Amino acid sequence: QVQLVESGGGLVQPGGSLRLSCAASGSAFSILTMAWYRQAPGKQRELVARLTSGGTTNYADSVKGRFTISRDNARNTVYLQMNSLKPEDTAVYYCKANYGVATFWGQGTQVTVSS
């Protein structure tokens, strides 16, 4: 069992930056594929960024060049650095961990981009 706790969300103006963090419990963090998803009101949850245990990254086209996913295995933490934020980035952001068929989700953190 892996527990995930996100933090770092909040209200930011367009063009601003935020860094989300997701802390994971357990000793197997380094072998997990970690990802960030988001869900805006009335929309389906969508993949934002993924980072495998081997360091391979994938990004949604809408965030390429603006968001960066990274991990610190010593701290059991994955990050999402979000720059040049736009109003359309407003959503609840969720952290997800998986290994094989096992999947774990965090509770989510709200990001609001508004002037």
Order of alpha helices (4+ residues) and beta strands (2+ residues): beta-beta-beta-beta-beta-beta-beta-beta-beta-beta-beta
